[in-house]
Amino acid sequence: MTAHSRYLPGTAVMPESSLFPLVSGGGLGVMGQLDNKVAVISGGSSGIGLATAQRFVEEGAVVYVTGRREQELTAAAEKVGAIAVQGDTSNPADLDRLYDTVRADGRQIDVVVANAGTAKFAMLEDVTDEHFDLHFNTNVRSTLNTVKKALPLLSDGASIVLVSSVSGSGGTAGYSVYNASKAAVRSFARSWANELKGRKIRVNALSPGIVDTAGIEDALVAAGLDEAGRREWKANYASAVPLARWGRPEEQANAILFLASEQSSYITGFELVVDGGATQLGTWS
Ligand SMILES: NC(=O)c1ccc[n+]([C@@H]2O[C@H](COP(=O)([O-])OP(=O)(O)OC[C@H]3O[C@@H](n4cnc5c(N)ncnc54)[C@H](OP(=O)(O)O)[C@@H]3O)[C@@H](O)[C@H]2O)c1
């Protein structure tokens, strides 16, 4: 069954965040940064995508989230007050269904966050065609189709945020295919910013550093690290960050909100790096 649950706005179920109108945007008498805006976020059931959905709802947006696991997606959407449309971004028919849902609801789209992505470990000698296809389908082709299929619904002046990674400019061993896929995503932001400027549509990339999410944990498990190994790996990475810790999904969400909102109205084709200073201060290996 296809999930298409509605919570806010327009129905009686209120997310927790809307109970505090004076501290969040979009409440009584307080202008939200995304009031009257409609946003679509791919990969909205966990991590950075979920934190972004929550932040956008707090700022007054109607938010559609998509993800493959229906139960997780529906539960996440209920929690933050978003609209769940189950689907796999690497399946064009699922993307059509997502945008058909928005169209059927009589809405245009003001913000697209192409966030769904995957990262698996493989040293060069172990890279298979399947490994390559997984990354380039999920991270590159899906990003392209998520944005391309949104075009007819995008309002003039819309904002597109592509979630890339600091890995796109780095060379972490064992992640060469992931790194290359994220470089492609960063490149899309420049080209599409040029192609869409006539409609005043801005396109920017967000490049997170290491952020504590289920996605990272899964990648480390898939790399064969046991619990102690994962702890050590995480501690090593934290020590290489000038701010001496991992990032939090909410911090990425705040940066995505900046790129999505009028606060960044004169910024396009840009890569915003949110990594605790590691790239700028040259501490990544
Ligand atoms: N965490 C980090 O340190 C970090 C650093 C740099 C960049 N990033 C990037 O940030 C993005 C989000 O990562 P995260 O760490 O927040 O990961 P996460 O917690 O694993 O969340 C990934 C989300 O994407 C969804 N997803 C994955 N493949 C999908 C597909 N084919 N179709 C639809 N939805 C899909 C997942 O739901 P389902 O599995 O149910 O589909 C989930 O909702 C990714 O693009 C990642 O590469 C993360």
The ligand as a Tripos MOL2 file, in Angstrom:
@<TRIPOS>MOLECULE
LIG
   48    52     1     0     0
SMALL
NO_CHARGES

@<TRIPOS>ATOM
      1 N1         25.8050   11.2390    7.7680 N.am      1 LIG1
      2 C1         26.8930   11.7510    7.2370 C.2       1 LIG1
      3 O1         27.9610   11.8130    7.8650 O.2       1 LIG1
      4 C2         26.8610   12.3180    5.8510 C.ar      1 LIG1
      5 C3         27.9960   13.0260    5.4150 C.ar      1 LIG1
      6 C4         27.9880   13.5790    4.1540 C.ar      1 LIG1
      7 C5         26.8900   13.4150    3.3180 C.ar      1 LIG1
      8 N2         25.8150   12.7100    3.7580 N.ar      1 LIG1
      9 C6         24.6910   12.5710    2.8380 C.3       1 LIG1
     10 O2         23.5120   13.0080    3.4670 O.3       1 LIG1
     11 C7         22.4010   12.3120    2.9300 C.3       1 LIG1
     12 C8         21.5670   11.7490    4.0770 C.3       1 LIG1
     13 O3         22.3770   10.8600    4.8080 O.3       1 LIG1
     14 P1         22.0450   10.4230    6.3060 P.3       1 LIG1
     15 O4         23.3610   10.2060    6.9670 O.co2     1 LIG1
     16 O5         21.0410   11.3150    6.9050 O.co2     1 LIG1
     17 O6         21.4620    8.9610    6.0040 O.3       1 LIG1
     18 P2         20.3030    8.0920    6.6820 P.3       1 LIG1
     19 O7         20.1140    8.4330    8.1020 O.co2     1 LIG1
     20 O8         20.6260    6.6820    6.3270 O.co2     1 LIG1
     21 O9         19.0300    8.5410    5.8560 O.3       1 LIG1
     22 C9         18.9410    8.2550    4.4920 C.3       1 LIG1
     23 C10        17.5300    8.4990    4.0590 C.3       1 LIG1
     24 O10        17.4440    8.2910    2.6520 O.3       1 LIG1
     25 C11        16.4600    7.3030    2.3730 C.3       1 LIG1
     26 N3         16.8610    6.6260    1.1610 N.ar      1 LIG1
     27 C12        18.0050    5.9550    0.9030 C.ar      1 LIG1
     28 N4         17.9970    5.4650   -0.3340 N.ar      1 LIG1
     29 C13        16.8190    5.8460   -0.8820 C.ar      1 LIG1
     30 C14        16.2110    5.6590   -2.1350 C.ar      1 LIG1
     31 N5         16.8110    4.9600   -3.1110 N.pl3     1 LIG1
     32 N6         14.9900    6.1840   -2.3540 N.ar      1 LIG1
     33 C15        14.3600    6.9050   -1.3990 C.ar      1 LIG1
     34 N7         14.8940    7.1270   -0.1970 N.ar      1 LIG1
     35 C16        16.0970    6.5880    0.0580 C.ar      1 LIG1
     36 C17        16.4170    6.4340    3.6290 C.3       1 LIG1
     37 O11        15.1920    5.7520    3.7980 O.3       1 LIG1
     38 P3         14.9800    4.2740    3.1870 P.3       1 LIG1
     39 O12        16.2150    3.4910    3.5280 O.co2     1 LIG1
     40 O13        13.7450    3.7630    3.8470 O.co2     1 LIG1
     41 O14        14.7920    4.4740    1.7330 O.co2     1 LIG1
     42 C18        16.5570    7.5210    4.7030 C.3       1 LIG1
     43 O15        15.3260    8.1730    4.8990 O.3       1 LIG1
     44 C19        22.9650   11.2420    1.9910 C.3       1 LIG1
     45 O16        22.9130   11.7130    0.6630 O.3       1 LIG1
     46 C20        24.4070   11.1270    2.4500 C.3       1 LIG1
     47 O17        25.2710   10.6840    1.4220 O.3       1 LIG1
     48 C21        25.7730   12.1530    5.0030 C.ar      1 LIG1
@<TRIPOS>BOND
     1     1     2 1
     2     2     3 2
     3     2     4 1
     4     4     5 ar
     5     4    48 ar
     6     5     6 ar
     7     6     7 ar
     8     7     8 ar
     9     8     9 1
    10     8    48 ar
    11     9    10 1
    12     9    46 1
    13    10    11 1
    14    11    12 1
    15    11    44 1
    16    12    13 1
    17    13    14 1
    18    14    15 2
    19    14    16 1
    20    14    17 1
    21    17    18 1
    22    18    19 2
    23    18    20 1
    24    18    21 1
    25    21    22 1
    26    22    23 1
    27    23    24 1
    28    23    42 1
    29    24    25 1
    30    25    26 1
    31    25    36 1
    32    26    27 ar
    33    26    35 ar
    34    27    28 ar
    35    28    29 ar
    36    29    30 ar
    37    29    35 ar
    38    30    31 1
    39    30    32 ar
    40    32    33 ar
    41    33    34 ar
    42    34    35 ar
    43    36    37 1
    44    36    42 1
    45    37    38 1
    46    38    39 2
    47    38    40 1
    48    38    41 1
    49    42    43 1
    50    44    45 1
    51    44    46 1
    52    46    47 1
@<TRIPOS>SUBSTRUCTURE
     1 LIG1         1 GROUP 0 **** ****
